[in-house]
């Protein structure tokens, strides 16, 4: 999988290629977002770029700054899911083929076929249907944990990284989770563990705290449960950040604090998506699929989101969302985020 094949996620793709180019690859990462929005595909493209022997860098105005070549031996092996240093783990259940104690190792070919059919955007329910598990729920369990330890104990075959991708990491049972935690606490050299999940609710907080968060933005139309209150909250907030009046900003933070943690998180996701819409409107001449209910704001605010500040703003939101998910004090998290956004908007 190349980044160019993942539509609508060029901003996060550019962030990922830059991390590799700067040599800042964290040994443990959490790609958090819906599979249909490209979380698994981005993880695969990231690994392909990491292993690529002829990385391509562009300076001709393309939306992507870089990508894997797609032609070298490493790229072809990753594309075919046959690279000896790439190990895939995913939920499994008993089937007509495996009637007891199933594991990812039993369904590697099926998973390759599934990935190919859905171009790495298949959902967990589509995987269960593809596997034919009837109404059984898949899990990543003890046998997977044993195989993980075995794979990580072997030197990489091609002398570079060993990579483990765990798709739907929230389906790990406690044995698998504890094995992962031990490897995160005592990482093996040149080993990269990527967890791909749609939710952190069932992942151990100690695992989350030891991973670098890569939040995958929701694509157009992915989120339909937007609270109408978010629009006016966002407009008021952004306008306050231009003047940065502490009295009015404090009152706004108090109103957000009163919403509760889940609504705070949903508002932050909404605001992050809003900035992305504004960036695409301002820099790619795409129609903005959001109406803030204020004609003047609709016209003027997108011009504030530019290539100079979008990455900084996106990172600030990632940090704030991660803090809220880890039960940080909301008033402090939102106040810090406000300062970061104010600086970013003024550095356009």
N, C-alpha and C positions, 0 to 999 in steps of 0.2 A: 504494500500500500504506500503510495506517495501522497504527500500533503496536497498536491494539485488535484487529487481525486476526491478530496473531502470538501464539498461545497459549503460556503458560508462560515468557515472556521479559520480564515487566513490570519486573523489577528493572533489567535492563540498558537497557530502553527509557527508564526514568525517568532513568537516568544520562545517556543520549544527549540527551534533551530539555533537561536542565539545562545541559549543555555549550553548547548553542546559545543558550539563554536568557541565559546569562552572557557570551556573546560570546567563548567560548574555543575556537572551531572551529580545529583544527589543519589545516594545508594538506595533510597527508598522514596517512592513517590505515590501519591494517591490521585488518580484521574477521576474526578467526581463529576458525574453528569450522565444524562440518559444515553443509552447506546444508540438510540435513533438520532441523537444529536452529534454522534461521532466520537464518543468517549473511547470506545475500544479501537475504532479505526485510527484515531489520533495516537493512541498508545502504540499501535503497530507501525504507523508512519514514523513515529519518534524513534523506535528501535531500528527501523530500516535506515533512517538517516544516521543514527549512531554507528551502525555497522558499515555503511556505504564506503566504498573505496575510492569514489570519485564524486564527492559532493558538488552540487551545482549551486553557484551563487549568482544572483541576478541584480543588475543595476540599470535595467531598462524600463523602470516604471511598472513592473508587474506587481500584483498584490502580494506575491510571495517574495521574501528576501532570499530564500534558498530552498533546496529540496534534494532528496536523494536522486541518484542518476537513473535508477530503475533497470540498469543494464549489467552492472558488475555482478560477479558470482554471489557476493553477499546479498545484494538486493534481490536477486532471483530466488535465493534460498528463503529469505524472509517472506517474500511474496507467496511462495509455495508452502510456507509454514513447515519447512524442512531443514532449517538451520540447526546444526547440532548444539549450538549454545543458546537456543531459545526454547524455553520450557513453559508450556501452557497448562494452566489449571482452571477448572470451571465446574459448575454444579453438575452432578450426575445422579442417576437413580437406577434402580433395577429395571431391566427390560427383558424381552424374550431372549436376547443375546447374553446378558449378564444377569443372572438370577439372584446373586447375593454379593454383598461387600463390593459394590461398584466403586470405581475411581476414575479420575480424568484419563489415566493411562489406558483404560479400556475403550475409550471412545475418541482417540486422537484423530482417526481417519474421518469419523462422523463429524467431528468439530471442524476439520479442514473443509469438508464438503458444505457444511452449514455456513461457514465464513464466506466461502466462495459464492454460494447461492444468494446471500443477503448483502454481499459486499461489505461485510464486517459491521453492518448496521442492524443485524437481527436482534430482536428482543428476547428476553428470557423465556417468555411464553412460546415464542416461535421456535426456540431451541428445544423446549420440552416436547412440542408437537413434532419437530423434526426427529427427535430421538425416540418418540413413541413411548413415553412413560405413563400414558393415560393421565390419571389425576394425581399421581405421586409428585411430591415436591423434591426438587434436587437439592443436593448439599455437597459441600467440599469437606471431606471427613478424614478420619484417622489414616486410612491407606494413602490418601493424598499427602498427608503430613510426612509419612515415612518416605514417600517418593521424593518429596521436596528436600528433605535432609540428605538423601542419597545424591540427588543431582547437584546440590550445592557443595557437596564434599568432593566432587570431581573437578579436576583442572579443566579449564575451557579448552575445547578441541582446537580452536583456531587462534588461541593465544591472546584473545581480547576479552571483552566482557562476557560474563554469563548473565543471561537475562531471564527472569521469571515474571510472567504476566499472570495475574490471578483475576479472571473476569468474574464479576458479581461477588466481590470479596465479602459482601455482607451475608453471603450464604455459607461462610466458614463456620464449622462447629468449633467448640471450645478447644479441642485438641489441636486442630489446624491453626486456630488463632494463636495459641500459645507457642507453637512451633515458629510461626511467623514472627511473633514478638521477640523470641530469643534471637532470631537472626537479625532483627532490626537493632537489637541492643548490642550484639556482637557481630557486625557485618563481616562477611568474607571479602577479601580484596577483589577488586574488579568484578563485583557482583551488583547487579541492579534488580531490585524488586519493584514491580509496578502493580499496585492494586487498582483495579477498575471497578467502580461502584456507582450506583445511582442514589444511594443514601448512606449516611454514616450512622444511622440509628442503631444498627445491630453490630457495629464494629467497635471493638474495645477502645476506649478513650486512650489507653496507653499506646495502642497501635497508631491511632490518628496523630498523636503528639510526636511520633517519631518519623512521620512522613512529610515530604514536601507536597503541599496541596497544589494541584493543577485543576482549577475549576473550569469545566467545559460550559460555555455559554449556551443557553437554550436558543434554538433557531426560531424563525418567524412562526408564530402560531402554536408553539410548543406549550406555552403557558396560558391557559384560558381562565384561570381562577383569580384574576387580578382584582384586588379590592379597589373600588372606585375612589376611595379616600387617598390611595397612593399618588394619584396624579396631582392633586392640590398640595399634598405634603412635599412632593418632589419640587414643584415649581416654587413654593415658598422657601424651601431649603436652598435651592440654587441661587435665588435672588438674594437671600441673606448672606451667602458666601462671598458675594461681590463686595459688600460693605463690611462684612465680618463684625457686626455689632454683637458684642458678647451677651447683652441683655436679651435681645430677641432670639439669638441662637440658643441660649440656655432654655428659654421657654419652649422652643421647637424641640430640643432634645428631651425635655420633660414629657412632651406629648408623645414622642416616639417610645420613650421608656414605659409609658402607660399601656402600650399596645400588647405587651407580652412577647416572650422570646420567639415563638414561632412566627408571629406576624412581623416582628423586627427582621427576621431572616428573609421572609418573603418580600418585604419592602426593599431590602438591600438587593435581592436578585432582580426585582423589577427595575430598580434604579440603575443597576449595572447594565441590564438589557437596554434601557433607555439611552444610556451613553453610547452603546454600540450602534443603535439606530441613528443617533445624531451623527456619529462618525461616518457611517455609510452614506448618509444624506449629504454631508459636507464634503466628503473626499472621493466618493464614487458616483455621485449624482443619482443615487438610488432613491426611490420614493420612501418616505418615512412612515412605517406602519404603526404609528402611534400619534395620538392627538392629546396634547396636554390640557385642552380646553381653554387655551389662552392664545389667541391668534398672534400676538406680538412675540410671545415666548416661543411659539412654534417656529417663527421665522428667524429669530435672532439667536436662540441658544445653540442650535446645531453648529453655528460658525465658531463656537468656543472649543469644539472638540476636534483636535487636529492630530496629525502624525507625531507632533512633538510631545503631546501630553497624554494620548490615549493609553499608552502602556503604563505610565505612572498612575493614572486614574484607575485602570483595571486592577493593577496590583494592590492599590489601596483598598478597593472593595473586596478583593480576595482575602486580604488580611483581616478586615472587619468581619466578614462572614465567618471566617474560621474562628475568630475570637468569640463571636456570639454562639457558635456551635459548641465551643468549649466552656460555655457558661461564664464568660467574662461579664463584668459589670457594664450594662448597656450604656449608661450615661457616659462613662469614660471612653468606651469603644466608639460611640457616635461622635463625641467631641473630637477625638483624635482623627477620625475619618474626615470630619468637617475641615479641620486644619489642612489635612493632606489634599483634599479636593480643592480648597481655596487656592493653595499654592499651585496646583496643577492647572487650574483654569487661568491663572494669571501668567502662566508660562506657556502660552499657546503659540 
